[in-house]
């Protein structure tokens, strides 16, 4: 790859992508005061050099070892995340016990569950505790452990040990990346420890995943999509993923925004 052929705007665009993890065409056009068509050409150039990875509406910085910043993840596919969350809320009845892990989509699930009655919620996500503070009905348990300041996640062995004390009706989990072979992946070993404990200590496992999760990869293996019970997403999965789900009795729910 030859960085010399990049103009100043493309250098600045790449620098911004490296800081945020994800950049959108719309925001970049506003930032650099150029047309979206110009930004798309810039992104195509950077993707051709394998400096960015193209995805719907923007691009990811081509790093396989670092996650996208929390603020960028929160703004990604926000409408789709709400539709995914609302679909999950239909699945979970009142008076259920539920564990909800780290992630901006799982946080949206918490919002969609606020009208439920009699929930017992276990989480390692401080943001979810704050969401359920709006409810005078839910009983909330926060796992102890090391706090990751960037996204208010509680992670590590102590957190995983806490989760293992429960056997809940439902778990709602998010992951950073899903491979075509069904691998579920993340970036932080201490976060993976907690996710594995959640997988083992629930009666029904619900995976929430927007379309961006199928465009990415990450270095740490959590498990396989064959281990879950329900996949809720906003995009029709690949034939490979559908085949794995069909062979392992995994229900796939695709919300309406998959048509965008």
ZARODREN-415857 format. One record per residue (C-alpha): residue number from 1; residue in one letter; x, y, z. Coordinates in steps of 0.001 Angstrom, whole numbers, padded with zeros to 6 digits, m for minus. Example, Ala and Ser with C-alpha at 12.3 -4.5 7.8 and 13.67 -1.06 7.14 Angstrom:
 num residuo       x       y       z
   1       A  012300 m004500  007800
   2       S  013670 m001060  007140
This chain:
 num residuo       x       y       z
   1       X  000000  000000  000000
   2       X  001270  003446 m000893
   3       X  000237  006201  001516
   4       X  001865  008813 m000763
   5       X m001105  008797 m003142
   6       X m003532  009972 m000452
   7       X m004561  013621 m000441
   8       X m004898  015635  002783
   9       X m008628  014977  003139
  10       X m008081  011252  002769
  11       X m005284  011332  005361
  12       X m007591  013223  007729
  13       X m010455  010838  006997
  14       X m008242  007850  007783
  15       X m007047  009485  011001
  16       X m010639  010091  012079
  17       X m011555  006488  011293
  18       X m008620  005220  013361
  19       X m009857  007260  016349
  20       X m013538  006351  016090
  21       X m013384  002879  014567
  22       X m016321  003628  012245
  23       X m017119  006621  010043
  24       X m020308  007326  008097
  25       X m020517  008881  004645
  26       X m023081  011417  005834
  27       X m021017  012665  008789
  28       X m017801  012777  006765
  29       X m019449  014854  004045
  30       X m020507  017380  006695
  31       X m017110  017329  008433
  32       X m015127  017979  005253
  33       X m017781  020127  003519
  34       X m017826  018000  000373
  35       X m020476  015892 m001354
  36       X m021291  012362 m000246
  37       X m020197  011178 m003689
  38       X m016718  012630 m003034
  39       X m016549  010840  000331
  40       X m017610  007553 m001274
  41       X m014746  007905 m003760
  42       X m012342  008571 m000886
  43       X m013625  005522  000994
  44       X m013359  003351 m002121
  45       X m009745  004468 m002547
  46       X m008902  003688  001084
  47       X m010713  000345  000926
  48       X m008817 m000592 m002246
  49       X m005624 m000068 m000222
  50       X m007082 m002169  002646
  51       X m006886  000809  004998
  52       X m010665  000800  005565
  53       X m013349 m001868  005335
  54       X m016455 m000772  003460
  55       X m019887 m001341  004999
  56       X m023404  000009  004504
  57       X m023342  003797  004842
  58       X m019662  004121  005734
  59       X m016535  002191  006634
  60       X m014664  000584  009498
  61       X m011022  001220  010271
  62       X m009152 m001918  009248
  63       X m008088 m003094  012681
  64       X m008758 m006616  013919
  65       X m007589 m005978  017456
  66       X m009465 m002839  018592
  67       X m013201 m002263  018932
  68       X m015107  000761  017661
  69       X m015462  003508  020276
  70       X m018562  003366  022460
  71       X m019922  006673  021148
  72       X m019616  005473  017546
  73       X m021211  002120  018342
  74       X m024101  003856  020087
  75       X m024900  005890  016974
  76       X m024542  002964  014564
  77       X m027875  001633  013219
  78       X m029816  003169  016112
  79       X m033222  002714  014436
  80       X m032429 m000897  013626
  81       X m031291 m001546  017199
  82       X m034613 m000244  018496
  83       X m036533 m002583  016203
  84       X m034356 m005503  017294
  85       X m034909 m004576  020944
  86       X m038669 m004280  020536
  87       X m038743 m007770  018983
  88       X m036812 m009165  021959
  89       X m039205 m007489  024400
  90       X m042079 m009399  022771
  91       X m040288 m012695  023437
  92       X m039638 m012084  027145
  93       X m042711 m012330  029399
  94       X m043370 m010490  032644
  95       X m041916 m011981  035832
  96       X m038884 m013447  034036
  97       X m035298 m013638  035241
  98       X m032906 m012278  032649
  99       X m029223 m011532  032222
 100       X m028247 m008729  029837
 101       X m024616 m008212  028854
 102       X m022506 m005391  027439
 103       X m023465 m003621  024240
 104       X m025404 m000747  022761
 105       X m028057 m003087  021331
 106       X m028543 m004842  024667
 107       X m028892 m001420  026289
 108       X m031708 m000693  023861
 109       X m033297 m004001  024885
 110       X m033283 m002751  028479
 111       X m035167  000367  027355
 112       X m037738 m001777  025521
 113       X m038233 m003900  028653
 114       X m039021 m000974  030963
 115       X m042782 m001528  030729
 116       X m042464 m005202  031763
 117       X m043551 m006209  035245
 118       X m041699 m008276  037817
 119       X m038373 m008686  036013
 120       X m035272 m009871  037850
 121       X m032348 m008418  035874
 122       X m028698 m009472  036243
 123       X m026152 m007457  034277
 124       X m022489 m006506  034005
 125       X m023382 m003218  032305
 126       X m023669 m000120  034499
 127       X m025586  001669  031726
 128       X m028318 m000975  032009
 129       X m028550 m000418  035764
 130       X m029125  003278  035056
 131       X m031803  002468  032485
 132       X m033725  000245  034905
 133       X m033475  002952  037554
 134       X m036431  004443  035672
 135       X m038497  001401  036686
 136       X m039899  000985  040188
 137       X m040761 m002640  039424
 138       X m037607 m004428  038257
 139       X m035147 m006042  040666
 140       X m031631 m005366  039362
 141       X m028383 m007110  040277
 142       X m025052 m005650  039120
 143       X m022106 m008036  038803
 144       X m018954 m006965  040612
 145       X m015513 m006743  039073
 146       X m013268 m004401  037138
 147       X m015022 m001459  035464
 148       X m013982 m000613  031903
 149       X m014398  003165  031901
 150       X m014887  003555  028160
 151       X m018334  001913  028186
 152       X m019169  001244  031882
 153       X m018727 m002503  031403
 154       X m017862 m004740  034358
 155       X m015563 m007529  033219
 156       X m013141 m010208  034358
 157       X m013049 m013484  036294
 158       X m014842 m012114  039372
 159       X m017680 m010913  037148
 160       X m017942 m014303  035448
 161       X m017990 m016038  038861
 162       X m020872 m013797  039935
 163       X m022875 m014699  036817
 164       X m022355 m018401  037542
 165       X m024378 m018079  040741
 166       X m027559 m017712  038652
 167       X m029616 m019840  036281
 168       X m031885 m017368  034495
 169       X m034852 m017829  032188
 170       X m033382 m015674  029423
 171       X m030046 m014178  028441
 172       X m029815 m011328  025951
 173       X m026300 m011048  024579
 174       X m024468 m008997  022000
 175       X m021120 m009775  020389
 176       X m018652 m007685  018383
 177       X m018471 m009872  015291
 178       X m020042 m012931  013654
 179       X m018111 m015005  011137
 180       X m019687 m016969  008302
 181       X m018689 m020220  010040
 182       X m020866 m019157  012983
 183       X m018021 m018005  015228
 184       X m019074 m015358  017769
 185       X m016159 m013042  018545
 186       X m015084 m010147  020723
 187       X m012064 m007954  021424
 188       X m011473 m008265  025177
 189       X m010491 m011538  026868
 190       X m012009 m010448  030182
 191       X m015293 m009647  028465
 192       X m015258 m013045  026752
 193       X m014953 m014755  030151
 194       X m018220 m013138  031226
 195       X m020000 m013926  027957
 196       X m019057 m017605  028218
 197       X m020468 m017738  031759
 198       X m023714 m016194  030507
 199       X m023944 m018789  027719
 200       X m023744 m021577  030289
 201       X m026199 m020188  032855
 202       X m029434 m019458  031041
 203       X m032353 m021534  029838
 204       X m032858 m019588  026609
 205       X m030107 m017605  024887
 206       X m031055 m014675  022634
 207       X m028361 m013120  020417
 208       X m029020 m009568  019188
 209       X m026974 m008479  016177
 210       X m027349 m005580  013753
 211       X m025996 m005871  010203
 212       X m022612 m004352  011121
 213       X m021727 m007424  013221
 214       X m021684 m009560  010067
 215       X m019204 m007174  008373
 216       X m016537 m007342  011067
 217       X m014095 m009676  012716
 218       X m012475 m009795  016152
 219       X m009645 m011857  017671
 220       X m011311 m013526  020690
 221       X m013680 m016502  020322
 222       X m016757 m016648  022581
 223       X m018555 m019583  021012
 224       X m020670 m020461  018001
 225       X m024046 m019325  016785
 226       X m025148 m022965  016980
 227       X m025171 m022580  020801
 228       X m027874 m019912  020885
 229       X m031646 m020363  020787
 230       X m032817 m017213  018997
 231       X m031032 m014784  016656
 232       X m032684 m011373  016340
 233       X m031222 m009206  013586
 234       X m032134 m006559  011032
 235       X m030593 m008282  008007
 236       X m031114 m011599  006268
 237       X m028075 m013651  007353
 238       X m025805 m015347  004841
 239       X m026766 m018823  003543
 240       X m023960 m020260  005670
 241       X m025372 m018727  008870
 242       X m028928 m019767  007964
 243       X m027734 m023336  007377
 244       X m025993 m023489  010770
 245       X m029105 m022134  012481
 246       X m031429 m024553  010694
 247       X m029223 m027518  011575
 248       X m029170 m026530  015260
 249       X m032802 m025458  015740
 250       X m031847 m021800  016128
 251       X m034797 m019499  015437
 252       X m034001 m016483  013243
 253       X m036079 m013326  013647
 254       X m035410 m010624  011038
 255       X m036979 m007270  011877
 256       X m038453 m005096  009140
 257       X m035488 m002742  008816
 258       X m033628 m005528  006993
 259       X m035188 m004188  003831
 260       X m033328 m000870  003965
